[in-house]
Amino acid sequence: MSTIFLIAGLGADTRLYNNIDIPSSYEVIPVDWIEPNKTDTLNNYAQKLIYQYNITRGSIAIGTSLGGMLTIEIAKLVPLNKAIIISSIKTIDEAPGYFKVFKNLPVFKILPGKMFNSMGFMIKPLFGKMTDGDAWLLNDMLSNTSPAFIKWAMGAVVKWDNKIIPPNVYHIHGDKDLVFPYKNINNAELVKGGTHIMVYNMAKQVNRLLKNILKK
């Protein structure tokens, strides 16, 4: 039985995949965040996840947003059967302009870590139209994420400088994604109307694409 590892995004947990339908022929392992060291890069952190979860050759990883970037780093270290990224970026060339702004002016470093847990109202507009249930889940995931992890991840993400696309990478992206604008994305399966949280609130369309990718 093949194993699929699910990796969530920044400020989220694997409840993000609640509406994703994965065939019972796969063993599904949700990846929970582990506390990073302040000096960890995304590559270092990917190594820790590989060790913690025993991610081995031939496995499949599905990562959304930050989880997609970590999926790329894992695939650079372990020959995956498939590395599937959703609402994410493959290399720094696909990153939006604000990466450079926050890299050069890392204002998030001076903010108290706990402040990030209550910023759902500020980031909600970036995720597009949501139901009350979607908004509740977003806020609940954010409020239950370690403040230290959020602060570390923001720094690690804007410092990411990957230029390598490993083998067997598949990319699913929405054309209404405001976090990682589609205009910067190359070679991705398109979800029309898909926002940054389409893996949850447009799961029907994402499931259709995932099904085809898993068959390959």
N, C-alpha and C positions, 0 to 999 in steps of 0.2 A: 504494500500500500504506500503510495506517494504521500509526502507530508507537505502541507501548505502552512506557512507561517504568516500571520496577519499582524501588520505593524501600523499603528495609528499615527495621527498627526500631532503637531504641537498643541498642547492644551486639550488633548482628547485621549480617549482610551479605546479599546477594541469594541466597545458598544457601537462605535461608528460603523461597524460591519454587520449590525443586527439584521439588516434587510438584504444582505448578500447571500445568495443561494449557491452553496458549493456542494457538488455531488458527494454522496455518501461514500464513494470509492476512495476519497481522500481523507487522511487524518488531518484535522485542523487544529493548529496550536496558536492561541492568541499570545502575542508577545507583550508583556507588561513592562513598563519603564523601570529601569534600575537606576539608582542614584549615580550620577557621573562625578568624576573629579573635575575641579574647576578648569584644569588644563587639557581635558579631553577634547580632541577634535571629533568630527563625525566618523572619521576612519577608526580612531581609537575606540569609540563607543560601539561601532559596528563589530569590532573584534570581541568586545565584551558580550554582545548579544549572541554572537556565534558560539562562544564558549558556554554562556549561561543556558542556552536553549539547544545546544548540540545541533546547530544548523550544518548539515553535511552536503557533500556532493550529490547532485541530483534532486535536491529539495526545490520547492517552489516558494518564493516570497512574494507577498502582495503588500505594498506599502502606499499609504496616502499622505500627500504633502510632505512633512518632515520624514514620515515613514518611507516615502518613495526615495528620498535622498539617501536614507540609511540602507534601503534595499539595493541601490546602486553600489554603495560602499561594500555591502556584504557580497554582492556579485563579483566585485573586483578581487575578493579574497577567497571565495568559495565558488567552484563551478556549479552554478545553479541550473536546474532544468529550465526554469523560467523565472525571470525577475519582472514582475508586473507592477508598474507604478501608475497611480491614479492621482490626478490633480496635483502634480508635482513637476520637478524638472530633472533632466538627465545630467546636464553639465552647467557650469557657471554661465555659459553663453546663452542659456535660456532664462537666466535670472532677470527679474525686473530691476529697474534703475534704483529703486529704494535700497537695494542691497548695498550699493556703494555708499549711499548716504549714511546708513546706520553703521557701516563698517568704519567710516571716517569720523562719524559723530555718534558714538554708542551711548546715547542718552539713557537707554534701558539699564545701564550698569549702575546708575546712581539712584534708581527707583527701588523702594523696598520690595522684596520678593513677593510678599503677600498681596501687594497691590495688583499683581497680574491675575490673581485668582478672581478678582471682582471686576474685570474689564470686559465682561461679555457684552455689555450694552454698547461698548465702543467698537468692538470688532464685528458685531452682528451685521452691520450694513455691508461688510465685505463678503458675506456669505449669501447675499441675495434674499429673495422672498422665502420666508420660513413660516410654518405653522407654529402655533403656541407650543405644541409638543416638541417640535424640532428645536425651538429656542430654549425650552426647558432642558433638553438633553445637552445642548451645547454648554449652557451655564453650569449644569451639574458636573459635566466632565471637566470643565475648566476649574471649577472650585475644588475639585478633588485631586487635581494634579499638583505634585510637589512644587512649591514656589521656587525652590533651588533648581529643580529640573528645568522649569520654564525659563528662568533667567540664563542658565547655562546654554540651553538650546538656542535661544535667540542669538547669543554671541557666536555659537558654533556654526549656525546656519549662514550668517552674513560673512563669516570667514571662509566658508566652503569655496574651494577653487578647482573643483574637479573638471577635468577636460576629457576624461576617458569614458566611453560607453562600452561596458563589458558585453560579452555575447548573450544572446537570448533575452534581450530586454524588450518588453512590450509596454506601450504607453497609452493610457486612456485619459482624455482631457476634454473639458467643457469649454465652449466658446464664450461663456459668460463668466469665466473665472476671473475675479478681480484681484486675487492674491498672486497668482501666476498667470498673467494675461496670455491668451491663446496666440496672439500675434508673435510671441517670442518662441513658440513651441514648434519643434520639427518632428515629423514622422510619428504622429500620434493618431489613434483612433478617436474620432470626434463624437462627442455627445452634444447635440444641438440644444441650446438652452441650459447646458450643464454649468452649475456654479461650483464653488470650491468644496461644498459638502454634498455633491451629487451622489457620492457613494452611499449616502444615507437617504436623501430625499428624492433621488432619481434612480433608485436601485434597479428598477425594471430595465432601463436602458443599459446600465452598467452590467447587469447580470447577463444580458444578451451578448455583449462583447466579451465578457469573461468566459462565457461558455465556449465561444469560438476559439479563444486563445488557449484554453485548457485542452481543447481537442487536438491542437497542433502538435 
